[in-house]
Amino acid sequence: MNKCVGTTEAASLLGISSRRLRQLLEKGRVRGAYKSGKFWIIPLFNHLPQITKGNRGPKGKWRTSRPPALAKINVNRNH
């Protein structure tokens, strides 16, 4: 059976803060983790908790290129 740890120990194994780990737990991104009362039980796989990749959301509109503007040529007829 896999060894299980709490949030503080799992966070130190991953090299992240315990607050960030709790955010990942709330989003369901830690594989096999469950809550027992008010404590999180986090299983270890190969001596580390397993975090799944998250969705980064839609691409920003600023990344799309604009269509080229029509060039206007003003001719000075006063000369």
C-alpha positions as CSV (number, residue, x, y, z in Angstrom):
1,M,0.0,0.0,0.0
2,N,1.2,3.5,-0.7
3,K,2.3,5.7,2.1
4,C,0.1,8.7,2.8
5,V,1.1,12.2,4.2
6,G,-0.5,15.4,5.2
7,T,-0.4,18.8,3.5
8,T,2.7,20.2,5.2
9,E,4.9,17.2,4.4
10,A,3.6,16.8,0.9
11,A,4.3,20.5,0.2
12,S,7.8,20.2,1.5
13,L,8.4,17.1,-0.8
14,L,7.1,19.1,-3.8
15,G,9.0,22.3,-2.9
16,I,5.9,24.4,-2.8
17,S,4.1,26.2,0.0
18,S,1.4,24.4,1.9
19,R,-1.1,27.1,0.8
20,R,-0.4,26.4,-2.9
21,L,-0.8,22.7,-2.2
22,R,-4.2,23.3,-0.6
23,Q,-5.2,25.3,-3.7
24,L,-4.3,22.4,-5.9
25,L,-6.2,20.0,-3.5
26,E,-9.4,22.2,-3.7
27,K,-9.2,22.1,-7.5
28,G,-8.8,18.3,-7.5
29,R,-5.4,18.3,-9.1
30,V,-3.6,16.0,-6.6
31,R,-4.1,12.3,-7.6
32,G,-5.7,10.1,-5.0
33,A,-6.0,12.8,-2.3
34,Y,-9.1,12.9,-0.1
35,K,-10.3,14.7,2.9
36,S,-10.8,13.0,6.2
37,G,-12.6,15.4,8.5
38,K,-10.7,18.6,8.2
39,F,-7.4,17.0,7.2
40,W,-6.2,16.1,3.7
41,I,-4.8,12.6,3.2
42,I,-2.3,12.6,0.2
43,P,-0.9,9.3,-1.2
44,L,2.6,9.1,-2.4
45,F,3.6,7.6,-5.8
46,N,7.3,6.9,-6.1
47,H,7.9,8.9,-2.8
48,L,6.1,12.0,-4.2
49,P,2.5,13.3,-4.5
50,Q,1.3,13.3,-8.1
51,I,0.0,16.6,-9.4
52,T,-2.0,16.7,-12.7
53,K,-1.5,19.4,-15.2
54,G,-4.0,22.3,-15.1
55,N,-5.9,24.1,-17.8
56,R,-4.3,27.4,-18.6
57,G,-7.5,28.9,-20.1
58,P,-8.1,30.5,-23.5
59,K,-5.4,32.4,-25.3
60,G,-5.5,36.1,-25.0
61,K,-6.9,38.3,-27.7
62,W,-3.7,40.4,-27.7
63,R,-1.8,37.4,-29.3
64,T,-3.8,37.6,-32.6
65,S,-2.5,39.8,-35.3
66,R,-4.6,42.6,-36.7
67,P,-5.3,42.8,-40.4
68,P,-3.0,45.3,-42.1
69,A,-4.4,48.8,-42.3
70,L,-5.2,50.3,-45.7
71,A,-2.5,52.8,-46.7
72,K,-3.7,56.4,-47.3
73,I,-1.6,58.6,-49.5
74,N,-2.2,62.3,-49.2
75,V,-1.1,64.3,-52.2
76,N,-0.3,67.9,-51.5
77,R,-1.8,69.9,-54.4
78,N,-0.7,73.3,-53.2
79,H,2.8,73.1,-54.7
